[in-house]
Amino acid sequence: MFFIMKSRTPIALFIAIVSTLAYGETFIGPTTATNRLLIPSNSAIIITATFGDFTNSTQVVLGGYQFAQSYFAPLENGNSYALAGPAELIFSNAVLITYYQLTNSAIRSLWIGNDPIGISIGSNQTMRLVGLPAPMNASFHLGSGWANFTLQPNQPAEFTGPGELTLANGVPPAYGKFISYFIAEDGFVLPNQRAIVGPSGSYAVTVEKSFNLDTWSPVLLENTSDATRAFYRLRIAR
């Protein structure tokens, strides 16, 4: 793979293309018959900011079930929540959230009821959670070994296969919890780095940004199944 840069070439930057996939939106609760936050099938939302009291006032409709959230942690340190459709977030309080809606995203959401659920992670796959609104009991099984732990809000978590992640609700039956995740190899980057989704493929193309040349974060990541030899160029312009 070759990467070509020309300083005199005007910029268009891939992000100009990416930004057409995700637009920032704001929702202000409470939910009413004419004010609803619906996530269609084949879509997902990335929540990047939360303001207000969400505890015991938030419900989620997911997988054909509607369940209350006993706890909904405020977002901290630039973290995000995600919810893949078809789904709905229902708020009984006056709250505000900022979110991006994506189409054809690699994000998947699951609800956890009374019974634990297991998620199998294949060889050479990395599963990354997109935030947790509430603590969740979990265990990871790898061959004949396993470890028990608690997943916490505002703490990153990822698991590499082959293995199985088991998740348990840990709250009374009237309540439920949900998780959202993606497989890193599917080529997905969260907004406020905006977002792009690419199919699984043979290699990845990544663009990163930094404000101090020390800490870097991705703004574009796309896996491609093109030929293993290809040319890329980065164009930047005002």
DAZI-V86717 format. One record per run of one state. SS is the DSSP state (H for helix, E for strand, C for the rest). FROM is the first residue (numbers start at 1). TO is the last residue. If there is no record, write none. Layout:
# DAZI-V86717
ss/from/to
SS/FROM/TO
SS/FROM/TO
This chain:
# DAZI-V86717
ss/from/to
C/1/1
E/2/4
C/5/9
E/10/10
C/11/12
H/13/21
C/22/23
E/24/28
C/29/31
E/32/32
C/33/34
E/35/35
C/36/36
E/37/39
C/40/42
E/43/51
C/52/57
E/58/62
C/63/64
E/65/69
C/70/80
E/81/84
C/85/86
E/87/91
C/92/95
E/96/103
C/104/107
E/108/112
C/113/116
E/117/121
C/122/122
E/123/123
C/124/125
E/126/129
C/130/135
E/136/142
C/143/144
E/145/151
C/152/157
E/158/161
C/162/162
E/163/168
C/169/174
E/175/175
C/176/176
E/177/183
H/184/186
C/187/187
E/188/189
C/190/195
E/196/197
C/198/202
E/203/209
C/210/216
E/217/224
C/225/230
E/231/233
C/234/235
E/236/236
C/237/238
